[in-house]
Amino acid sequence: MLSDKVIYVFISLPDILGTMSLHRVCGVFVFSLCLISIPPHCHGGNILVFPFDGSHWINMKILLEELHARGHNLTVIRDANSWYIPEKSPLYTSITLHPKEGLEDMFAEFIQEHMKMQRQGASLLTFFRLTMHFTHLLSHVHSVWADATIEMLADQNMMKSFTDSKYDLFLTYPGFSSGLVLAKYLKLPVVLNVRWVTSGEGHFVLAPSPLSYIPVPQSGLTDKMNFIQRVKNMLFHSIALFQLKFVVGPCYEIPCKKYIEGGCDTISLLQDADIWLFRSDFVFDFPRPTMPNIVYIGGFQCKPAQPLPADLEDFVQSAGEHGVIIMTLGTLIDALPKEVANEIGSVFAKLPQKVIWRHKGERPSTLGNNTLIVDWMPQKDLLGHPQTRVFVAHGGTNGVQEAIYHGVPVLGIPLFFDQYDNLLRLQERGAGKILQLADVNGNTFEQGIRELLYQESYRQNMQRMSRLHRDQPMAPMDQAVFWVEYVIRHKGAPHLRTEAYKMPWYSYYCVDVLLLLLTAVTVLLMSTVAIFRFLCCRRQRKTKSKQK
């Protein structure tokens, strides 16, 4: 941006030139060029980053690109077995950890087993098996990273290098507590790039969350619950608390007790963070209480669509007035079960639309000439293309927010984690439709896809959400960068943090106050009763004495 002095010079240039000699005019131009060449003042912060792999890295990388462009120095801690986080990058320098076990094969096995269980249909037994399966995954994954945390903190050379680097800020994703423990050890201000934490959705550990209208993740509920649904919501909340207390929390007890002065726990570490960059907003999410250090940046990764590669553009344009359907199931899912893929392929073959389908498994035998199978697609650019009619997706947060940004209705096939909850928010607003994996067959899939294609209300509702999402005083990415730099400038943001987490539970819920008031009322009532009894007895004694 040009400084005020430069602007003034150029605005006044005609008047100045009219009154100055040639050599003075040359001097003015030289002076102006010097002002232009002076870069704007920017304090580049020194930021230590502890991300998480998979789709969460995609979010973190987008934020890191913007921070790097604004002059910040970045250091990223990565896993030697990382799927997506490269060791060398123009954005950052890296520090590599070596956990004893990689997680990619374990996640792949979990996903395949999870889909097999879902195909068995909804039942109490299936729910119990899925819950136990997920709990086992949580226990194993957190144990691996807790061990890696102990090894990292025990490495005195690494800790010295962290201390000597004099970082201004610690930026992390809190799905694991490793980054939070390290930040506490280094005594650094913390910014979280977050929606999910070790115990589920982030709000539940920071903001008041009345279970009467705040649905617990994976409960499949909305903010309008009847009595039975509130019972179900309480049950799911109890499961989440159990997993936190007895599955996740114990994994980090050793590093907390051994390396953190005064000890720590996963919840207090989260509540001690300065700023939460929360990847959601209230166009997408249900209204709920919040806190002053939660900054909503939902859709911060969304940008206007760029032109497609020439061959893909030709394919899209060949669809004519019928338009295009795109289908992808995210970074972790290469393919659906074979029988499901064949059913979907046969439905696509019947449609007049062209289809672009990211599918890396065995090629479905039922594909028609209108379907293009790809290993990768420019999802954002396809969603922003005017020819795109419907997005068939698994319901990951990134894909859902990009669909909202570009106004494309979603046919969702949720597979695990938060995906059903994400899609439910679209379905409740009339902008999407959910198909459970157990229910996917030729008939249900065709009915769902035709409903979204030919009922205009779905597109209208999604485009309304898009307009609401875009109508903000400040772009989500600018908000994210502003608050990162705010924490750097002020060396934290303790004035925005609640002190509630330092209170014992009985003080937080005023149980002690309630007991005091009940005691006072009880004493008052008992005293009143005692006085009346005394007066009555005295009166009776006087009456008897007169009668004698």
Buried (B, 14 or more C-beta within 10 A) or exposed (E): EEEEEBEEBEEEBEEBEEEEEEEEBEEBEEEBEEEEEEEEEEEBBBBBBBBBBBBBBBBBBBBBBBBBEEEBBBBBBBBEBBBBBEEEBEBBEBBEBEBEBBBBEBBEEBBEBBBEBBBEEEEEEBEEBBBEBBBEBBBBBBBBBBBBBBBBBEEEEBBEEBEEBEBBBBBBBBBBBBBBBBBBBBEBBBBBBBBBBBBBBBBBBBBEBEBEBBBBBBBBBBBEBEEEBBEBBBEBBEBBEEBBBEBBBBBBBEBBEEBBEEEBBBBBBBBBBBBBBBBBBEBBBBEBEBBEBBBBBBBBBBBEBEEBEEEBBEBBEEBEEBBBBBBBBBBBBBBBBEEBBBBBBBBBBEBEBBBBBBBEEEEBEBBEEBBBBBEEBBBBBBBBBEBBBBBBBBBBBBBBBBBBBBBBBBBBBBBBBBBBBBBBBBBEBBBBBBBBBBBBBBEBBBEBBBBBBEEEEBBBBBBBBBEBBBEBEEBBBBBBBEBBBBBBEEEBBEEBBEEEBEEEEEEEEEEEEEEEEEEEEEEEEEEEEEEEEEEEEEEEEEEEEEEE
